[in-house]
Amino acid sequence: GNTFEDYSGILQSIPTKRAAAYMRVSSAVNSSKLSLVEKGICEDMQCKSEELVIKEQGVYLIYCHLNFHFPNCSNSPTDLKIELLVNDRVDRQTLSTWCASESCQGQTFKTLFQLHLTHLKEKDRVSVALNHPKFLNEVSLPNDNVLGVLRYSDEM
């Protein structure tokens, strides 16, 4: 359980007339913005290469689940920053500092999850950016890196 395919199947089976997107994300070349992978759910919104475009105004739940892989231990702390962008402006961000311990041996993994409830207008663009996209784990957990957007209601 708990894989991209499991959640995707659950979301597709829910009868709803609301907008929803559940897209896998991966690192883009020469960009801090993550790319959307075509495989996924995209209902009542436009899913472009790096962003979701809202078709109807309303209250939306935006969520992002990302897995990171540090192949080598480091003696200095590393700040991981996830930014949820609306129209290329930071609407919400999470900062997590990863510190290697003295007992650190080899590779380390970290998972970050972010939720954001906000009012979006028609043609608003939603995307996610990282300060260190090179640490995104696309090898052993590529299907667990997702950006989701669910329309909750018409009014806030």
C-alpha positions in Angstrom: 0.0 0.0 0.0 0.7 3.7 0.1 2.1 3.9 -3.4 1.3 6.4 -6.1 -0.9 3.8 -7.9 -2.8 3.1 -4.7 -3.7 6.7 -4.0 -4.4 7.4 -7.7 -6.9 4.5 -7.8 -8.6 5.7 -4.7 -9.0 9.3 -6.0 -10.3 8.1 -9.3 -13.0 6.0 -7.6 -14.4 8.9 -5.6 -17.5 10.3 -7.2 -17.0 14.1 -7.3 -17.7 17.1 -9.5 -14.8 19.0 -8.0 -11.4 19.7 -9.6 -8.5 17.4 -8.6 -4.9 16.8 -9.6 -2.5 14.2 -8.3 0.7 14.2 -10.3 4.1 12.7 -9.8 6.9 15.2 -9.8 10.6 15.0 -10.7 13.6 17.3 -10.9 13.7 19.6 -13.9 17.0 20.3 -15.7 18.5 23.6 -14.7 15.4 24.7 -12.7 14.4 24.8 -9.1 10.8 24.1 -10.2 9.8 20.4 -10.3 8.3 18.9 -13.4 5.0 17.2 -13.5 5.1 13.6 -14.9 2.2 12.9 -17.2 1.1 9.8 -15.3 -1.6 10.9 -12.8 -5.0 12.5 -12.3 -5.9 15.8 -13.9 -9.6 16.6 -13.6 -11.0 20.1 -14.3 -7.6 21.8 -14.4 -4.8 22.1 -16.9 -1.7 20.1 -16.1 1.3 21.7 -17.9 4.9 20.6 -17.6 5.8 22.5 -14.4 2.4 23.8 -13.2 -1.3 23.1 -12.6 -3.6 25.8 -14.0 -6.9 26.4 -12.2 -10.0 26.5 -14.3 -12.5 27.6 -11.5 -12.3 29.9 -8.6 -12.6 28.3 -5.2 -10.9 27.0 -2.1 -8.2 24.4 -2.8 -6.2 22.1 -0.7 -2.6 21.9 -2.1 -0.3 19.2 -0.8 3.1 18.0 -1.6 4.9 14.9 -0.5 8.6 14.6 -1.3 11.4 12.1 -0.5 15.0 13.1 -0.3 18.2 11.1 -0.6 21.6 12.2 0.7 24.1 9.9 -0.9 27.0 11.0 1.4 27.2 12.2 4.9 28.2 15.8 5.3 29.8 17.6 8.2 27.7 20.7 7.7 23.9 21.1 8.0 21.8 21.2 4.8 18.6 23.3 4.6 15.8 21.8 2.5 13.2 24.3 1.4 9.9 23.4 -0.3 8.0 26.3 -1.9 4.4 26.0 -3.0 4.1 28.7 -5.7 1.0 30.4 -7.0 1.7 32.4 -10.1 5.4 32.1 -9.4 5.2 33.7 -6.0 5.8 31.8 -2.8 2.4 31.1 -1.2 3.7 28.6 1.4 7.1 27.3 2.3 8.6 24.6 4.5 12.2 24.7 5.7 13.8 21.6 7.2 17.4 21.4 8.3 19.1 18.0 7.8 22.1 17.6 10.1 24.5 14.6 9.8 25.3 13.0 13.1 28.6 11.5 14.2 27.2 8.1 13.6 26.1 8.9 10.1 27.3 6.2 7.7 26.7 6.3 4.0 23.4 7.4 2.7 20.4 9.0 4.5 16.8 9.5 3.5 14.3 12.2 4.6 10.6 12.8 3.8 8.8 16.1 3.8 5.0 16.7 3.5 3.3 20.1 3.1 -0.4 21.1 3.2 -1.8 24.4 2.2 -5.5 25.5 2.1 -6.0 28.6 0.0 -8.4 30.5 -2.3 -7.4 30.3 -5.9 -8.8 32.2 -8.9 -9.3 31.1 -12.5 -6.0 30.9 -14.4 -3.9 30.8 -11.2 -0.8 28.6 -11.7 0.3 26.2 -9.0 3.8 24.7 -8.9 6.5 23.5 -6.4 10.1 24.5 -6.2 13.1 23.2 -4.2 16.3 24.9 -3.2 18.2 21.6 -3.6 16.4 19.5 -6.4 19.5 17.3 -6.7 18.5 15.6 -3.4 15.0 14.6 -4.6 14.9 10.8 -4.4 13.9 9.8 -8.0 15.7 6.4 -7.9 14.3 4.3 -5.1 11.0 6.2 -4.4 10.1 8.1 -7.7 6.4 7.4 -7.4 6.2 8.8 -3.9 7.1 12.4 -5.0 3.7 14.0 -5.6 1.9 17.4 -6.0 -1.8 17.3 -5.4 -4.5 19.9 -5.6 -8.1 19.3 -4.6 -11.0 21.8 -5.0 -12.8 22.1 -1.7 -15.6 24.6 -2.4 -16.6 27.7 -4.4 -16.4 30.2 -1.5 -14.0 30.8 1.3 
